[in-house]
């Protein structure tokens, strides 16, 4: 059978012959797929782009003035569609770029804002996979692991979500503004989370608070990380990072409006503008240990509060400044599962350190005995009863019969610990739970007020004599 010329097929298509268009698609499918695959790696994306290309061909064929020039015209549609795809994929940066993000173009920012606005049409489960894969930069496997799904399920949900988004994005020509009312509880939580942002200019992304899907608010300075939930933002479709927050006094309640480049907090006729920090936030979910802790310790909030207040009096008043030693408010934790106690301990020398021939040295390890400010030697400790969940191997037997408690030792920044407990509203809770793993791993603190709230506290490295 003699092959019909492109120009004849186009004429029939313009007359409403759909079979003619099917022939045209079949004729150029291999060419379209091959051209797209030159610069697009994922098979699913190649298929999606090819579909978009043929839709554009069908919708714009009437604008082709020279039907005999169909192939070059098709080539230009493919090129423009692929370029548009890469611009949209710019919302997914590699992790190593998170701390040093490239400045986004105006067009990329418009695309991200439009996508955020369009996500509202998706179901919660589809928003989750879109947010994890495209906005946070997780791979298929990582997304599946974090959401407790199979990789095939993630691929399927992404494919269906993309198809639904296409139709919505075509309808949207203007950037839409998301508006949410933040009540007193949410504003209080936001204020507490802001207290954990970093001031590191080399890591601008950490100077902001990440408002994530499901309403989670997260901040970290590299030593501590806090996660709270804001009920008003439970339907947030895609994560955004707002900040920096220096010199911004937040109202007790406000209307939050997320615009193209800023977040606006409106209250009593006053509008506060806070920039949006471009680039995905750090993959904080991977930092949270998934394995069971070696020890889980539950402490009465009332007793803990009293103990920390006593400790603070000793630490602030009895650790004077020193020209030789630098001080940070360290407190040692001694955990004994057998006696069911956790002891908070500080001393005259605890927390002082200096540089000694290029090495970091604690006063407790020093060979000399030069105490800062000539303060007399002293030790202050507070044992608290606690409930322990711990493996049985924490019991040592000596000489085949005697038993003694194994004391597990950790050291933390006391100021950080106080800040975390305040941020978790532990004053309103009956108890606080601390999860311990290896000495070099983060300590996790939780409150029964909300199972989604948590804080990670990096311990201070212990030296030989500590």
Secondary structure, 3 states (H helix, E strand, C coil): CCCCCHHHHHHHHHCCCHHHHHHHHHHHHHHHHHHHHCCCCCHHHHHHHHHHHHHHHHHHHHHCCCHHHHHHHHHHHHHHHHHHHHHHHCCCCCHHHCCCCCCCCHHHHHHHHHHHHHHHHCCHHHHHHHHHHHHCCCCHHHHHHHHCCCHHHHHHHHHHHHHHHHHHHHHCCCCCCEEEEECHHHHHHHHHHHCCCCCCCCCHHHHEEEECHHHEEEEECCCEEEEEECHHHCCCCCCEEEECCCCCCCCCCEEEEECCCEEEEEECCEEEEEEECCCCCCCHHHCCCCCCCCEEEEEEHHHHHHHHHHHHHHHHHCCCCCCCCEECCEEEEEEECCCCEEEEEEECCCCEEEEECCEEEEHHHCCCCCCHHHCCCCEEEEEEECEEEECHHHEEEECCCEEEECEEEEEEEHHHHHHHHHHCCHHHCCEEEEEECCCCCCEEEEECCCCCCEEEECCCCCCCCC
